[in-house]
Structure formats: C-alpha cells, structure tokens
Amino acid sequence: MNSLVVNTINKYEMLQSGDRVIVALSGGADSVTLLDVLNSLKEQYNLKIFAAHINHNLRGNESKRDEDFCKILCKKYNTELFIKSENVRLLARQKKISEELCGRQIRYSFFEELSNRLGAKIATAHTASDNAETLLFNIVRGTSVTGTGAIPPKRGNIIRPLIELTRNQIEQYCNDRNLEYVTDSTNLSDDYTRNNIRHNIIPVLLAINPKFELSALHLSENAREITNYLNSQSSSAIDKCRTQFGYDCKKLLLNDTAVIKNAVVLLCRRYAEITPENKQIEMIVDIIKNGGKVCLSKDFTAVSKQGILRIVRTQSVGEFEEIILKEGLSFDFAGKTYSVNNNSNNENKNQINIDLLNSNAVFRTRRSGDKFTYTKRKITKPLRKVMNEMKIPSEQRDKILVLASGCEILWCESIGASVQGQACKSDRSLEISVEYKNEEDNA
C-alpha cells in the first residue's frame, strides 16, 4: 500500500521534504488510512503531521462519538488534533443553502484557516472510488468536460495521496493493519444521490468492468488535461477580445465553439464568481451573436450591446453628491478612486486647464441637457450621443463621472477633456486619474 501511495505522491509532486501536513480526519476508513500511511512515511519525507476534525452536529450522539474517536486516535499517533464544532443544520437554514454545501464550506474554510496558521498543506482522503462517484454525479446533474475532471489529485495547497486507491483496497489495508474506524450511518442510506450511486450504480458498472473505478480515474485525468488546454486557449481569446468597456463579440465569434463556451465560463467565474449552467452558457453565446441580456444571479447580469459583452452588477451604485474641483482632491465612487494632481508632463486626454480651479467646476454624474465639445473636431453634441459614439455601455453610464460647469462638460471619464476643459500648455495643467478597485468595473 505504501509504495502505491508513494507513487501517487511523487507522480503529482504532492510532498517535499520538510513539509507540514494537516490530515482531514473524519474517523472513517479512508481518513484513518491516510493518517496511518502518512505517519509511516513521516521519516521518508521528513513530515510534520497535524489532524483536523469537524463536528457537524448532524447525527446527535454519533457525531460526538466520531469526535471522541479522533481524539483517541491522534493520541495514539502523537498527532496534534484541531477540532471545530458547528451547528450545520442551523447555519444552513440561515444561509438558505443545503446542509451538504454548508458543511463543505465550513470544512474547507477551517482547513484553509489552519493551513495559513501552520504553514501546512491539507491532505484529504479522497479515493478513486470517490472520484468515480463524483464523475457519475456530475454526469447525472449535467456537466461539461470540466465536470468530468471530477476530483483532482492536487489543487492549490490541497493534496489527495489516496486518489489512485479504491475503497476495497482501503478496507483491505485496514483489515491487514487492524485499524479501527467509525462508520457514518448516513452513508448506509440511499436517500442521498451520491449514496444511491455508490450502492446501486457503481456495483453494476464494476460487474461489467472490475476496473471501472480506475478507468474513471483515467478519464478524469484526460478531461483535466483537455480542460487545462481549453482554458489556455480561452484565456488567450479573452485577452485578444478585450476592449475598454468589455469584450468584442465579433472577435469572440471568430473562435471555435468550444473556446467560445469555455471563455463564457471563465468570464462568469472572473466577474460574477459563479460557474454558469449549460443553459446559461447557451443563452450567453446567443446574446454574443444577437445582443441581449442573461440573468446570472440576483447580483450579476451578462449584457451584450453594441457588439460588446460585459458581466455587470445589477444593483444600483447609489447617489453621488457634487464635489468641487480642487488640486490634490481624492475620492471614491462606484468601485473607483478619482484623483486630481499636478500634471506629470505626459500628454494625455485627462489633462485639464489649471485655471478651472477658480471656475467652481464640480464632479458629478451625467444629467439631461449635458453637452460635450470634441477637442479635435470642435463639434458640440449632447453627452448622450457622445457616449453612444464612444460605445460606452448604457448600464455603465450612471457610474461615470464628469467635471462640469452647468451643462457644459469640461471633462468626462473614459472620454477625456472637452474644448472648454483642455489645457493649452502642459505646465498649466492638472491631471485627473481614475483607479479601478475591481477588474469588473473596468471590464
């Protein structure tokens, strides 16, 4: 067994000599095996081993039994144990999420906290059997190639040394080593989809192919390789399509369909922190072609307008009170920091005449009747039409500030100074700078 685990560790470069490792310990056969194996490899890799147990308080006395078992087990291995007890059922109700998701969030938050505090990697006891169940679970729910990657052997500071072992091998190891472990009674019920897959579907597949779990492991590995390549191609496509206000739809559509769809997923993760469902992906691809909107969540919407795709927040940015122009001025609005300073002698569109300091010019949001005069063409137009010509997205226009005197625009964010606001000489100028706090705001 140890040689198989060592092969996995070395194959995926999970451990280096001198590493500190936190074992995610539930008390079940898998995690007990992981703790035992890593302790047997402690000298080989010069490891410092810790353990972490989360009591979800979902199974009454059984939950307390598991916690007590882990305490006794860690004393046996002379391993420091960290315990977190949480009322998952109550917290899940408060967050309005499932108990399973809530428990997972608590576990990984606790592991990450310990990892940062101890400077340690996190070792979980996922096996090839878990990977097969996750693969089937994702397929049943409806997934993309990414979902068939199932459980990666290594992700960030999380390692899974048992990922190439099956549950049968784990149980045999426990029998051979006379290792005691506890059994979660909920794992015996078919009420949960994953348990149903484990008890009723996996055995049928194993009857057809006794090495099904390893075959599933190889499929997942291939899927992750394909996903990595696709992510690389999609990221490159996104970079090439980037514009001042979003992403050029025509350029996006020049890519293969697989790249376009994956680019949509990456953009949703980047700006809305969600992974879109297949239906949402198809709808976003449609608006890339034809324009429109797709609701991603209560907070975010995908918008395609004037040939530009953006992921935008749906909530209001709030009111903005006028601020009088002053040298050295700095303030925040809509996720951006605005500053007014002496010009750095670099000619740019955001230079304004220093004499405006005495004109009672104010920063504000746009208003009906605002007019802007182009510096080169000397043509005056309503600010609304100027924004149309500049293809500034409509949902972004109320987040843009102008420097104005009455209805006369002296400077407009994303456009620059007007004829009335421009500096004739660089040594008689100020510079207005805009710093974006969130990448989304400058997408």
N, C-alpha and C positions, 0 to 999 in steps of 0.2 A: 504493500500500500504506500509506504513512504516514498519508494522510488517513483511511483506514478505521480504522486503529488509534487515531488522534486522536479520531475519532467515538466509538469504544468507550470510550476513557479519559474523555471528557467526559460521555458518557451515564451512566456509572456512577460518576462523580466519583472516579476512581481516584487521580488525582495532583493535588497542589497545588504551586504554585511553591516551589522550595527543598527539595522532598522528597529524601530519601536512599532509594535503591532497591537491593535485593540481587536480582540475577538468578540464578534456579536454573538452573545451566548443566550440562547433561549432555554437550554436544558434538554432539547430534543436530540435525537441520534446524530443528526448532521453536525450541529454545533459542538456537541461533546466530542465527536470525532475530530473536528477541526482543532479544538483546544488541545486534544491529546497529540495529534500529529505535529502541530507547531511546537509544542513543548519538546517532542522528541527530536525536532530539527533545530532547537534553540542554539545549541553549541555550533552546529554546522554553519548557521547564518549569523551567529553572534546576536541573537534577538533579545529584546526586552519585551515581554508579553504582558498585556493587560486584558481584562474582560469587561464587557458592558452588558447589563441585562435591563430590559424594560418590562415593568409590570403594567399591563394594560387594564387590569382590574375588570376584565370582561367575564371571567369564569369563576368568580367567588373564591372559595377555598382552594380551588385548583390553581388559580393564579398565584396565591400565596405559597402553595406547595412548590411551584416552579421556582419562585424567588429563593425560597429556603434551600432548595436543591442546589441552585447555582452557588449560593454562599458556601455550602459544604464542599462542593466540587472544587471551587477555587482555592479553598484552604488546602485541599489535597495536593493541588499543583503549585501551591505557594504563589498564587497569581492574584494581584490586586484587582478587586471587583468594584465596578461603579454601577450603581442601581438608580433607576429613575422610575417613580411610580406616578401614574397618571390615570385619571378617570376618563378614558377614551370615549365611552358612551355619552357622557355629558358634554364633553368638548366637541364631539362630532355634531351633536344637536345644535350647539351654539354656533358652530361654523357652517351648519347646514350642508355637511358633506357626509359620505359614508363612513362607517366605523373603520373599514379596511383602509381607506385613503387617509383618514385621520391618524390611525395607528402608524402607517408608513411615514407620514410627515413627522410624527413625534420621534420615531426611531432614528431616522436619518438626521434630524436636527440635533438629537442628543449625540449621535456618533460624530457629527461634524464639530460640535462643541468640544467634545473630548479630544478629537484629533488635533484641533488647534491648540488646546491647552497642553497636551502631552507631546505634541510634535510627532504624532504617530499615524501610521496607515490603519485603515479599517478593513478587517478581514471578515467577510460574510461566508456562510456555509452553503451557498447555492451549489447545486449539483447538476449533472447532465439531465437527470430526471426532472428537476425544476425547470431547466431550460426547455425541455420538450413540452411540458405543461404550459409554460408561458407562450411558446410558439403556437400551440393549438388554440390557446385562449385568445391570442391576438388575431389569429385567422378567423375564429368564430365571430369576434366582435367586428371584424372588417378592418384590415390593415394594409399598409403599403409594404414595399420592400424593406423599409426601415424597421417595421414591426416584426418582420421575420428574423431580424438580428437577435431578438429575444434578450437573453441575459449576457452581456459582455464579460469576458474573464477579468477585465480591468477597466475601471472608469475613474479617472482622476486619482484620488488617494484611496479608492476602494478596490480591494483585491479579492478574488474568489479562487483560492487554491484547490477546492474540491470540484471545480466546474467540469472536469473530464471524468468524474466518477459517477456511477449510477447509484440509486438508492439501495439496490441489492448489495452492491459492494460495500456501502457504508454499514449496512446492518450486519454483514458478514464480519467486517472489521470489529464491530462492537462485540459480537459473539466471541471472536477469537481472542480479544483482549479483555473480555469480561467487564466491559464498560457498562455502567448503569446510565440510564437516561429516562426522561419523563416523556409522556405522550399527551399531546394536546387533544382533548376529547372532541373538539370541533373538527379536527382533521378526519374523524371517522364518519362524519355526516355528509350526505350528498346534497345538502341544502345549498351549499356554495358551488358556483360554477366550476371553480378550479378543482374542488374535491370530486365533482362529478366526472371531470375529465380524467383525474387520477385513478378513480376506482372503476370506471366503466368504459372509457375510450382507450386509454393507454394499454390496458391488458389485451384488447383486441388487436391493436397495432403490433404489440410485442409477439402475439401469436403468429402474425403474418411475417414479421421480421424481428427476431430476438435482439437484433442490434439497432432497433428503431431509435432508441434514445441517443445513441452515438451518431446515427445518420442525421437526426435532427440537429445535433450539435454541429456537424459539418455544414449543414445547410445554413445555419445561423451564422457561422463564421464566414461563409461565402457571401451571405447577404450583407454583413457588416463591411466586407471589403468593397462590395459594389456601392454601398451607401457612402463610404468614405470617398470613393472616386466621384460619385454623383455630387456629393457636397462640394468637392473641389471645383468641379465644372460649373455648378450652380453659383458658387461664390464668385467665380471669375465673371460669369454672365451678369450677376448683380452689379459688380463693380463697373462693368462697361456700360451699363444702362443707367447709372446714377446721374441725376440732374440736380439742379439747385433746389428743386421742390419735390423730388420724388424719384420715380424710375420710369424711363422712357418705354412705353408699351410697344411701340414698333420694333425697337431693338430687342426687347424681351422675346417677341414673337419670332425672331429670326433663329432662335434656338430650337433644339429638338423638344418634343412634347415632354419627355421625362425630365429634362433640365428645367423647363418652364414650371412644371408642377412642383418640383423639388425646391426651386427658387421661391415659390409662393410659401412653402412650408418654412423655409429659412427666414423669410421676411416676417411672417407671423410670429415666429419664435423671437426674433430680434426686437420687434417693436411692441408686440402685444403679449409676449411671454406665454403664448399658447401654441399647441400643436393642432392645426385645423383638421376637421374630419374630412373624409373623402368628398362628401357633398359640398362642403365649403370650398375645398380646393377647386372643384369643377366650376363652381359659381364664380370664383375669383378669376380663373382662366377666362371665363366668358366675359367678365367685365373688362379684362385686359384687351379683349378683342372688340368689344362693343360699347364700353363705358357703363357706368352704373355704380351701385353700392352693394356691399355684402356685410351684414352684421356678423362680427366675430365673437363678441361677448357684450355684456352690458356696458363695458368701458371702451371698446375699440370697434372701429369700422374700417373695412377696406374700401377705398374710393378710387375710381378710375374716371378722370375727367380731363378733357383737352389733351388726351394722349399721355397722361401722367398717372401712375399708380402710387398711392400713398396708404399707409396704415395710420389712422388718426384716432385721437381720443374723442369720445362722443360728448363728454361733459363740457360745460361752459368754463371759460377761462376766468370769468369774473370781471367786475368793473375795474376801470383804470382811471385814477384821478390825474388831472393835468399836473405836469411838473415843469417849472420854468427852467429854461436853458441856463446852465452855469458851468464855468470851467471847473474840472475836477469832479463833476457830477457822476454818481454811480448808483444804479437802482436795478431792481429785478422785476420782471413781468413775464408771465406765460412760459416759465422754464428757461428764461434768458436773462443775461446780465448786460445792461447798457452802460457805457462809459463815455465821458466827454473829456478829452485831454488835448494838450498841445500837439500839433501835427508832428509826426516823426520824419517829415520831409519826403515821405513816399507818396507820390501822387496816386490817388485812388478816388473812387466815386463817393466815398464817405467823408471827404473833406468839405467843410463849410466855412464861410467867411467869419472871421473872428468878431467882426462888427455886429454880428447877430446877437452878441451877448447883451447889447443895450436895446434890443428890439422887443423885449417881452415875448419872445418866441417860446412856445411850450411844446413839450412832448405830449401826445395824446393818441387815441385810436382814431380811425377814419370817421368822417361824417358826410352826410348828404351835402352836396354842393362843393366839396373839396376839388381843387383844380391844381394841376401839375404842369409845369412848362419844361419840355425836354431841353437839355443844355446844348445839344448839337443841332437839332432841327429848329429850335426856338418856337416850337408849336405847343400851344396850350390846350390841354384836354381834361375832361373830368377824370379824377383819380380812378374811378371805377373802370373807365375804358383803358387807362394806362395799365392797370392791373390785369385786365383781360389780355392786352397785347403782350405783357410780360409773362403770361400764363401762370400767374400766381393762383394757386388753388383757392376756390371760394371758401372752403372750410378753414383756411389759414388766414384769411384777410382780417378777421377781427382780432387776431393775435399779433398783427403787425402794427408798429408804432410809426407815427410821422412826427416831424418837427414842423409846426405850423404857426403862421401869423394870420389869424382869422381863418378864412377858407383858402388862403394861399399856402401851398405846401412848399416848404423850404428844403426838406429832406424826407425821404421815405425809405424805411427799412427794405432791403432786397432790391431797391431801385437806385438809391443814391440821392445826391443833391440836385435840386432844380436850378434853373437860371437865377432865380431870386436868392437862392441859398449858397450857390457855389462860390469858392474862394478864387479870386483873381491871381493871387500870389501865394506861394506855399508858406512864406514866412508870415502871412496874415491869415492863418487858417487854424481851425480846430479839426479834430478827427473824432467821429462817432464810431465806436466799435460795439459789436454785438457778439457775445459769447453764449453758445448754446450749451446748457447743462445736460440735456438729454439728446442722444442722437436722433430720437424720434422727431423732436421739434425741428430738426434741420433736414429731415428726410425729403 
